Amino acid sequence: MRLFVGLGNPGGKYAGNRHNIGYMALDKIAADHDFGPWRSKFQGVIAEGRLGGEKVLALKPETFMNLSGQSVGEAMRFYKLEPADVTVFYDELDLAPGKLRVKTGGGLAGHNGLRSINAHIGADFTRVRMGIGHPGHKDRVSGYVLSDFAKADQEWLADLLQGVSDGAGELAAGDPGKFMNAVALRTAPPRSSKTDAKSRPATAPSAPAPAPTPKPPAKSGPDTAPRTEAEPDSRTPLQKLMDRFR
């Protein structure tokens, strides 16, 4: 069994916040893969489903971000899971908007939700880092993550969430490489040859080749018809002599 955890803050006030992209990721996975209804448990809400051959429990802690570990630890103990069975989806300031990385273990990058989970279950869980970009100065971070995504963000956000859902089965199967490939196909799809052809400027038609210069007709003598090629003279010496005096 896999435990997928999406980090965020509960309540409509925070629903569209950048800090809630982890919630958004789990909502998209659960909706696209026909998980059961969300219900309250483990100090959060859970939904159960299957991704490929794996049973998955989706958990959105409702303890607020800085106490997320309480909810995750409770769910782990109930199902007798190990940290390696846990995957956490969260917002990452140090990645550009729309970028995504997966890693196991590592630092906390100042993220209060990760810090709480680390305190309750240790560091050996999988992290899905979902880039939201940085506001430029540390003093602006709190207001930035607790504000809603802008209208200009909606296109890349939709592509990122769809990619996460597309590759969720690969992630549950323990193949982060294939998962990230599925995300990349949504966020940076390869350009088709037709698209490339359309995007290239039209090539000006080449000038027609000049017509060959006609050769002047061969000069004809008074006694012969025009010839295109030299022909052997088959006259006898007597005929040649008679032709000269005609």
Secondary structure, DSSP 8 states (H G I E B T S, - for coil): -EEEEE----SGGGTTBGGGHHHHHHHHHHHHTT----EEETTEEEEEEEETTEEEEEEEE-S-GGGHHHHHHHHHHHHT--GGGEEEEEEETTS-TT-EEEEES---TT-HHHHHHHHHH-S-SEEEEEE----SSGGGHHHHHTSB--GGGHHHHHHHHHHHHHTHHHHHTT-HHHHHHHHHHHHS----HHHHHHHS---------------------TTS---SS-------HHHHHHHHT-
